[in-house]
Amino acid sequence: MCEVGLAYRAEQAYVHWIKHFIHFFKLRHPREVVIADVESFLNYLSANRHCSVNT
C-alpha cells in the first residue's frame, strides 16, 4: 500500500532539485547542458552543499 503523502513529498523534492539544477546553470536551456556540466553540479552539491550520494 502506497502512502499518498510520501509520494507527494518525493514529488516536491524532485521539483526542488530540478529548480536548483536549472538555476545553477543560470537558466541555460537543457539541450546546452553537457555531461561535464552535470558532473560540476554534482561536485558542487557534494563539496558545497554537503549532500549525500543518495540525494
Buried (B, 14 or more C-beta within 10 A) or exposed (E): EEEEEEEEEEEEEEEEEEEEBBEBBEEEEEEEBEEEBEEBBBEEBEEEEEEEEEE
